[in-house]
Amino acid sequence: MNKNTENPVPENSATASTKPSSSYGCGEYREEMILAALQRSLQNPDLTDQQKQTIEKQVRELEISMGL
């Protein structure tokens, strides 16, 4: 059998590029989801000033740890 017919998808196709080029894992995904949830929480009009400040601090700290 010809080698090209064994694997009809060329290596430089879109499927070959689905592998992440950097190490992106569960931890990074988790941080992104926490950040999104905190940012959504800030949209709550019922937050007290103290709650808003606390959430804003958490957002800043998380953004720094994520390198944003």
Sequence and secondary structure as in RCSB ss.txt:
>XXXX:A:sequence
MNKNTENPVPENSATASTKPSSSYGCGEYREEMILAALQRSLQNPDLTDQQKQTIEKQVRELEISMGL
>XXXX:A:secstr
  HHHH  S TTSTTGGGS SS   HHHHHHHHHHHHHHHHTT TT  HHHHHHHHHHHHHHHHHHT 
